[in-house]
Amino acid sequence: FLSFVRQHTPPGQCPLAGNSVHADKKFLDKYMPQFMRHLHYRCQNIFSFFFLIVLPRRWYPEEYSLAPQKKASHRSVCITWVFHSCIIECHV
């Protein structure tokens, strides 16, 4: 697992991201310390993306409808958030 992550991410630049990221971090610190040393020191709780993505769509539906539409087929929202987080944070 670590070798795969090292092949695809630069050391110290990608944050750990997820819904329960701090609980995940405690587990990984204990059982996968080399993996955690490879990641950026910051963690990204993707629930915060809810406030950036979902709420504007609810509060400003007219403006949201003017945004460019995604061309990809349906994917899990969490996977999409993690993917976008990695793209933003790692500048991939």
C-alpha positions, 0 to 999 in steps of 0.5 A: 500500500505504501509503495503504491501511495509513494508512486503516485504522490509526492512526499509531504504534500497530500493530506489525509482526507475523509469523514472521520479523518481524525479517528483515521489519523489516530489509527494510522499513526499507531498502525501505519506510521510510515504512511502517515510520515509520507502524508502532509501534516494537515488533515482534510475533513471532507464534511467541510466540503458539504458547506462549499458544495451542497449548501450553495446549491440549496441556497442559490439554485438559480446561480447553481444552475448556471454552473457548468455541468459535470460530464462524468457519470454518477460517482460516490459523492465522498469519492468525488470530494476526496478526489477533488481534495487531492487535486487541490491540495497536491496540485496534481 
